[in-house]
Amino acid sequence: MLYLVEWEKFEVTYFSNPFHLMPTLNITVPHQLTQAEATERLKKKRTEIKEQHTYTVSDLKETWTTPDSLDFAFKILGFSLTGSVESLESSVRIAVVLPIAATIMKGTIESQVRRELEQVLS
């Protein structure tokens, strides 16, 4: 068990991964780019998404844990999402923890994210 405390906000968040009950979306898309180029394209797409969804996305938090790995959290349409993006030598991996209420849309979300990621990396 891991407890994460944000002292400034006095919030306590409990993580019991991998035993949590939230559905996880895992997508891996191969690419023929260098890792640096793939990362640059992901950063550019991230900027575009932030500009396009200014009014629908809130509480966006992003942390680059390495030069090629991003952890994120945000709210959209009342749903809280957390996840990570990792640019590797020959692929990009995205993992997103979905709220249970979004489980019914998991297939749609996965196909849309995969399609966008394939376009970015082509």
BAVOLUM-477093 format. One record per atom (N, C-alpha, C, CB): chain; residue number from 1; atom name; y, z negated, x. Coordinates in steps of 0.2 Angstrom, whole numbers. Each point is the difference from the previous one (the first is absolute). Last residue first. Glycine has a CB too. Layout:
<recs>
   cadena   num   atomo      yy      zz      xx
        A   NUM      CA       Y       Z       X
...
</recs>
This chain:
<recs>
   cadena   num   atomo      yy      zz      xx
        A   122       N      43     189      15
        A   122      CA      -2       7       1
        A   122       C       5       4       3
        A   122      CB      -7      -1     -10
        A   121       N       8     -23       3
        A   121      CA      -4       1       6
        A   121       C      -2       7       1
        A   121      CB      -4     -11      -1
        A   120       N      16       4     -19
        A   120      CA       4      -2       6
        A   120       C      -3       1       7
        A   120      CB       4      -9      -8
        A   119       N     -16      14     -12
        A   119      CA       6       5       0
        A   119       C       4      -2       7
        A   119      CB       0       2     -13
        A   118       N     -18     -16       6
        A   118      CA      -2       6       3
        A   118       C       5       5       1
        A   118      CB     -11      -1      -6
        A   117       N      16     -19      -5
        A   117      CA      -1      -1       7
        A   117       C      -3       6       4
        A   117      CB      -2     -12      -3
        A   116       N       6      13     -21
        A   116      CA       6      -1       4
        A   116       C      -1      -1       7
        A   116      CB       6      -5     -10
        A   115       N     -25       5      -4
        A   115      CA       3       7       0
        A   115       C       7       0       4
        A   115      CB      -5       2     -11
        A   114       N      -6     -23       8
        A   114      CA      -4       5       5
        A   114       C       3       7       0
        A   114      CB     -10      -6      -3
        A   113       N      19     -10     -13
        A   113      CA       1      -2       7
        A   113       C      -3       5       5
        A   113      CB       1     -12      -4
        A   112       N      -6      16     -18
        A   112      CA       7       1       1
        A   112       C       2      -2       7
        A   112      CB       3      -1     -12
        A   111       N     -25      -4       4
        A   111      CA       1       7       1
        A   111       C       7       2       2
        A   111      CB      -9       2      -8
        A   110       N       5     -25       3
        A   110      CA      -4       2       6
        A   110       C       1       8       1
        A   110      CB      -8     -10      -1
        A   109       N      16       0     -19
        A   109      CA       4      -2       6
        A   109       C      -3       3       6
        A   109      CB       4     -11      -6
        A   108       N     -16      14     -13
        A   108      CA       6       4       0
        A   108       C       5      -1       6
        A   108      CB      -1       0     -13
        A   107       N     -19     -13      10
        A   107      CA      -2       7       1
        A   107       C       6       4       1
        A   107      CB     -11      -2      -6
        A   106       N      15     -21      -2
        A   106      CA      -2       1       7
        A   106       C      -2       7       2
        A   106      CB      -4     -12       0
        A   105       N      11       1     -22
        A   105      CA       4       6       3
        A   105       C      -2       1       8
        A   105      CB       9      -2      -8
        A   104       N     -18     -16      -5
        A   104      CA      -1       6      -5
        A   104       C       3       6       3
        A   104      CB      -1      -8     -10
        A   103       N       5     -13      20
        A   103      CA      -7       2       2
        A   103       C      -1       6      -4
        A   103      CB      -4     -11       2
        A   102       N      24      -4      -2
        A   102      CA       0       7       2
        A   102       C      -6       3       1
        A   102      CB      11      -2       5
        A   101       N      -9     -21     -11
        A   101      CA       3       5      -6
        A   101       C       0       7       2
        A   101      CB       7     -10      -4
        A   100       N     -12      -7      20
        A   100      CA      -6       2      -4
        A   100       C       2       4      -6
        A   100      CB      -5     -11       3
        A    99       N      19      13      20
        A    99      CA      -1      -5      -5
        A    99       C      -6       2      -5
        A    99      CB      12      -3       1
        A    98       N     -13      12      25
        A    98      CA       3       1      -7
        A    98       C       0      -6      -5
        A    98      CB      -3      12       2
        A    97       N       4      -6      26
        A    97      CA      -3      -4      -5
        A    97       C       3       1      -6
        A    97      CB      -3      -9       9
        A    96       N      -1      26      12
        A    96      CA       5      -3      -5
        A    96       C      -4      -4      -4
        A    96      CB       8      10       0
        A    95       N      -9       5      24
        A    95      CA      -4      -4      -4
        A    95       C       6      -4      -4
        A    95      CB      -9      -2       8
        A    94       N       5      25       9
        A    94      CA       4      -4      -4
        A    94       C      -4      -4      -4
        A    94      CB       9       9      -1
        A    93       N     -10       7      25
        A    93      CA      -3      -4      -5
        A    93       C       5      -4      -4
        A    93      CB     -10      -1       7
        A    92       N       7      25       9
        A    92      CA       5      -5      -2
        A    92       C      -4      -4      -6
        A    92      CB      10       7       3
        A    91       N     -18       9      20
        A    91      CA       0      -1      -7
        A    91       C       5      -6      -2
        A    91      CB     -12       3      -1
        A    90       N       6       4      24
        A    90      CA      -3       6      -4
        A    90       C       1      -1      -8
        A    90      CB      -8       3      10
        A    89       N      16     -19       7
        A    89      CA       0       6       3
        A    89       C      -2       6      -4
        A    89      CB      -3      -7      10
        A    88       N      14     -13     -23
        A    88      CA      -5       0       5
        A    88       C       0       7       3
        A    88      CB      -7      -8      -6
        A    87       N      23      -9     -11
        A    87      CA      -1       7       3
        A    87       C      -4      -1       6
        A    87      CB      11       4      -4
        A    86       N      -8     -19     -19
        A    86      CA      -1       0       7
        A    86       C      -1       7       2
        A    86      CB      -5     -11      -1
        A    85       N      15      -6     -20
        A    85      CA      -1       7       2
        A    85       C      -1      -1       7
        A    85      CB       7       5      -9
        A    84       N      -9     -23     -13
        A    84      CA       1       2       7
        A    84       C      -1       7       1
        A    84      CB      -3     -11       4
        A    83       N       9      -9     -26
        A    83      CA      -5       5       4
        A    83       C       2       1       7
        A    83      CB      -2       5     -11
        A    82       N       8     -16     -16
        A    82      CA       0      -1       7
        A    82       C      -4       5       3
        A    82      CB       3     -12      -2
        A    81       N      11       8     -23
        A    81      CA      -5       3       4
        A    81       C       1      -2       7
        A    81      CB       0      10      -8
        A    80       N       7     -17     -20
        A    80      CA       0      -1       7
        A    80       C      -5       3       4
        A    80      CB       5     -11      -2
        A    79       N       7      17     -23
        A    79      CA      -6      -1       4
        A    79       C       2      -2       7
        A    79      CB      -7       8      -7
        A    78       N      23      -1     -10
        A    78      CA      -2      -7      -1
        A    78       C      -7      -1       4
        A    78      CB       5       1     -11
        A    77       N       7      20      14
        A    77      CA      -2      -1      -7
        A    77       C      -3      -7      -2
        A    77      CB      -1      13       0
        A    76       N       2     -12      24
        A    76      CA       2       6      -3
        A    76       C      -3      -1      -7
        A    76      CB       0       7      10
        A    75       N       4     -21      15
        A    75      CA      -1       0      -7
        A    75       C       2       6      -3
        A    75      CB       2     -12      -1
        A    74       N     -11       4      27
        A    74      CA       5       2      -4
        A    74       C      -2      -1      -7
        A    74      CB       5       8       8
        A    73       N     -12      -9      20
        A    73      CA      -1      -3      -6
        A    73       C       6       2      -4
        A    73      CB      -6     -10       4
        A    72       N      -8      16      21
        A    72      CA       5       1      -5
        A    72       C      -2      -4      -6
        A    72      CB       4      11       5
        A    71       N      -9      -4      23
        A    71      CA      -2      -4      -5
        A    71       C       5       0      -5
        A    71      CB      -7      -8       7
        A    70       N       0      25      14
        A    70      CA       5      -3      -4
        A    70       C      -4      -4      -6
        A    70      CB       8      10       3
        A    69       N     -12       3      23
        A    69      CA      -3      -4      -5
        A    69       C       6      -3      -4
        A    69      CB     -11      -2       6
        A    68       N      13      14      15
        A    68      CA      -4       4      -4
        A    68       C      -3      -3      -6
        A    68      CB      -2       7      10
        A    67       N      15     -19       8
        A    67      CA       3       6      -1
        A    67       C      -3       5      -5
        A    67      CB       4      -1      12
        A    66       N      -9     -23     -17
        A    66      CA      -1       3       7
        A    66       C       4       6      -1
        A    66      CB     -12      -4       2
        A    65       N      14     -10     -19
        A    65      CA      -4      -5       4
        A    65       C      -1       3       7
        A    65      CB      -5      -5     -11
        A    64       N      24       8      -9
        A    64      CA      -3       4       5
        A    64       C      -4      -5       5
        A    64      CB       8      10      -1
        A    63       N       1     -13     -25
        A    63      CA       0      -3       7
        A    63       C      -5       5       4
        A    63      CB       1     -12      -4
        A    62       N      14       9     -22
        A    62      CA      -4       4       5
        A    62       C       0      -3       7
        A    62      CB       3      10      -6
        A    61       N       4     -14     -22
        A    61      CA      -1      -3       6
        A    61       C      -4       4       4
        A    61      CB       1     -11      -5
        A    60       N      13      12     -20
        A    60      CA      -4       4       5
        A    60       C       0      -4       7
        A    60      CB       3      11      -6
        A    59       N       5     -15     -19
        A    59      CA      -3      -5       5
        A    59       C      -4       4       5
        A    59      CB       0      -8      -9
        A    58       N       4      25     -10
        A    58      CA       4      -6       2
        A    58       C      -4      -5       4
        A    58      CB       6       1     -11
        A    57       N      -5      26      -2
        A    57      CA      -3      -5       5
        A    57       C       5      -5       2
        A    57      CB      -7       9       5
        A    56       N      14       8     -20
        A    56      CA      -7      -2      -3
        A    56       C      -3      -5       5
        A    56      CB      -1      10      -6
        A    55       N      22       1      11
        A    55      CA       1      -4      -6
        A    55       C      -7      -3      -3
        A    55      CB      10       7      -2
        A    54       N      -8       7      22
        A    54      CA       4      -6       1
        A    54       C       1      -4      -6
        A    54      CB       6       7       8
        A    53       N     -20      13       0
        A    53      CA      -2      -5      -5
        A    53       C       4      -6       1
        A    53      CB     -11       4       1
        A    52       N      14      16      12
        A    52      CA      -2       2      -6
        A    52       C      -1      -5      -5
        A    52      CB      -5      10       5
        A    51       N      10     -15      18
        A    51      CA       6       3      -3
        A    51       C      -2       2      -7
        A    51      CB       4       4      11
        A    50       N     -22     -13       2
        A    50      CA       5      -5      -2
        A    50       C       6       3      -3
        A    50      CB      -4      -6      10
        A    49       N     -12      21      -3
        A    49      CA      -2      -4      -6
        A    49       C       5      -5      -1
        A    49      CB     -12       2       3
        A    48       N      16      11      16
        A    48      CA       1       4      -6
        A    48       C      -2      -4      -6
        A    48      CB      -2      10       6
        A    47       N      -2     -20      15
        A    47      CA       7       0      -2
        A    47       C       1       4      -6
        A    47      CB       3      -1      12
        A    46       N     -25       1      -4
        A    46      CA       2      -7      -3
        A    46       C       8       0      -2
        A    46      CB      -9      -5       8
        A    45       N       0      24       3
        A    45      CA      -2       0      -7
        A    45       C       2      -7      -3
        A    45      CB      -9       8       2
        A    44       N      13      -5      21
        A    44      CA       4       4      -4
        A    44       C      -1       0      -7
        A    44      CB       1       7      10
        A    43       N     -16     -19       4
        A    43      CA       7      -3       0
        A    43       C       5       4      -4
        A    43      CB      -3      -6      11
        A    42       N     -18      16      -7
        A    42      CA      -1      -6      -5
        A    42       C       7      -4       0
        A    42      CB     -12      -1       3
        A    41       N      10      18      13
        A    41      CA       0       3      -7
        A    41       C       0      -5      -5
        A    41      CB      -5      10       5
        A    40       N       3     -17      17
        A    40      CA       7       2      -1
        A    40       C       1       3      -7
        A    40      CB       1       2      12
        A    39       N     -23      -8      -4
        A    39      CA       4      -6      -1
        A    39       C       8       2      -2
        A    39      CB      -7      -7       8
        A    38       N      -8      24      -1
        A    38      CA      -2      -3      -7
        A    38       C       4      -6      -2
        A    38      CB     -12       4       2
        A    37       N      15       5      20
        A    37      CA       3       4      -5
        A    37       C      -2      -2      -7
        A    37      CB      -1      10       8
        A    36       N      -8     -22      10
        A    36      CA       7      -1       0
        A    36       C       4       5      -6
        A    36      CB       0      -3      12
        A    35       N     -23       5      -7
        A    35      CA       1      -7      -3
        A    35       C       7      -1      -1
        A    35      CB     -10      -5       4
        A    34       N       2      30      -3
        A    34      CA       0      -5       5
        A    34       C       2      -7      -4
        A    34      CB       3       7      10
        A    33       N     -15      13     -24
        A    33      CA       7      -2       3
        A    33       C      -2      -5       6
        A    33      CB       7       3     -10
        A    32       N     -21       6      -8
        A    32      CA      -1       4       6
        A    32       C       6      -2       5
        A    32      CB      -7       9      -6
        A    31       N      -6     -24     -15
        A    31      CA       6       5       1
        A    31       C      -2       3       7
        A    31      CB       8      -7      -7
        A    30       N     -20      -8     -16
        A    30      CA       0       2       7
        A    30       C       6       5       1
        A    30      CB     -12      -1       0
        A    29       N      10     -21     -17
        A    29      CA       1       8       0
        A    29       C       0       2       7
        A    29      CB       6       0     -11
        A    28       N     -14     -22      -6
        A    28      CA       1       2       7
        A    28       C       0       8      -1
        A    28      CB      -6     -10       5
        A    27       N       9     -14     -22
        A    27      CA       0       8       1
        A    27       C       1       1       7
        A    27      CB       5       2     -11
        A    26       N     -10     -23      -8
        A    26      CA      -1       2       7
        A    26       C       0       8       1
        A    26      CB      -6     -11       2
        A    25       N      13     -11     -21
        A    25      CA      -1       8       1
        A    25       C       0       1       8
        A    25      CB       7       2     -11
        A    24       N     -14     -24      -5
        A    24      CA       3       2       6
        A    24       C      -1       8       0
        A    24      CB      -1     -11       6
        A    23       N       1     -12     -25
        A    23      CA      -3       7       2
        A    23       C       4       3       6
        A    23      CB      -4       2     -11
        A    22       N       2     -29       5
        A    22      CA       4       6      -1
        A    22       C      -3       6       3
        A    22      CB      10      -7       0
        A    21       N     -18     -16       1
        A    21      CA      -3       4      -5
        A    21       C       4       6      -1
        A    21      CB      -4     -10      -5
        A    20       N      -1      -5      28
        A    20      CA       5       0      -5
        A    20       C      -3       5      -5
        A    20      CB      10      -3       7
        A    19       N     -19      -3      15
        A    19      CA      -3      -2      -6
        A    19       C       4       0      -6
        A    19      CB      -7      -7       7
        A    18       N      10      11      18
        A    18      CA      -2       6      -4
        A    18       C      -3      -2      -7
        A    18      CB      -2       6      11
        A    17       N      21     -18      -5
        A    17      CA      -3       6       1
        A    17       C      -6      -1       5
        A    17      CB      11       6      -1
        A    16       N       6     -21     -11
        A    16      CA      -7      -1       1
        A    16       C      -4       6       2
        A    16      CB       1      -9      -8
        A    15       N      26      -2       7
        A    15      CA      -4       6       1
        A    15       C      -8      -2       1
        A    15      CB      10       6       5
        A    14       N      15     -17     -16
        A    14      CA      -6      -1       2
        A    14       C      -4       7       1
        A    14      CB       0     -11      -6
        A    13       N      27       1       7
        A    13      CA      -5       5      -2
        A    13       C      -7      -1       3
        A    13      CB      10       8      -1
        A    12       N      15     -22      -4
        A    12      CA      -6       0       3
        A    12       C      -4       5      -3
        A    12      CB       1     -12       2
        A    11       N      27       6       2
        A    11      CA      -6       3      -4
        A    11       C      -6       0       4
        A    11      CB       8       8      -6
        A    10       N      16     -14      11
        A    10      CA      -4      -5      -3
        A    10       C      -6       2      -4
        A    10      CB      10      -8       1
        A     9       N       8      19      12
        A     9      CA       0       1      -7
        A     9       C      -4      -5      -3
        A     9      CB       1      12       2
        A     8       N       2     -12      22
        A     8      CA       6       1      -3
        A     8       C       0       0      -8
        A     8      CB       3       6      11
        A     7       N     -23      -7       2
        A     7      CA       3      -7      -1
        A     7       C       7       1      -3
        A     7      CB      -6      -3      10
        A     6       N     -17      15     -13
        A     6      CA       6       3       2
        A     6       C       5      -6      -1
        A     6      CB      -3      12      -3
        A     5       N     -25     -10       7
        A     5      CA       6      -4      -2
        A     5       C       6       3       2
        A     5      CB      -6     -10       0
        A     4       N     -22      14      -3
        A     4      CA       6       3       3
        A     4       C       6      -3      -3
        A     4      CB      -6      11       2
        A     3       N     -22     -16       1
        A     3      CA       6      -1      -4
        A     3       C       6       2       4
        A     3      CB      -6     -10      -6
        A     2       N     -23      14       5
        A     2      CA       6       1       4
        A     2       C       6      -1      -5
        A     2      CB      -5       8       8
        A     1       N     -24     -11      -5
        A     1      CA       6       0      -4
        A     1       C       6       0       4
        A     1      CB      -6      -6      -9
</recs>
